[in-house]
Amino acid sequence: MFGLSDLKQSKVYQEAKEEGKLEGKLEGKLEGKLEGKLEGKLEGKLEGKLEGKLETVPLLLQLGLTVEQIAERLDLKLETVKKAAQQQ
């Protein structure tokens, strides 16, 4: 009788098992690359938004807003706004 252990020892089973392993590795690599790419894009967008906000700090100070008001309006930490104000 042909049993499970016999099937696992067959050439067809071994080849299919190897093929499955290779496909799994490829899928994992592709998913990892895509995930990394998306994370990079998101991080870049967030950095760009922050940079844009920080560039407006000196302009808002010239308009007479306080650092507290700027932090509140731009949704930034007060310390971040203070640092940006000192760097102008």
Buried (B, 14 or more C-beta within 10 A) or exposed (E): EEEEEEEEEEEEEEEEEEEEEEEEEEEEEEEEEEEEEEEEEEEEEEEEEBEEBBEBBBEBBEEEBEBEBBBEEBEBEEEBBBEBBEEE
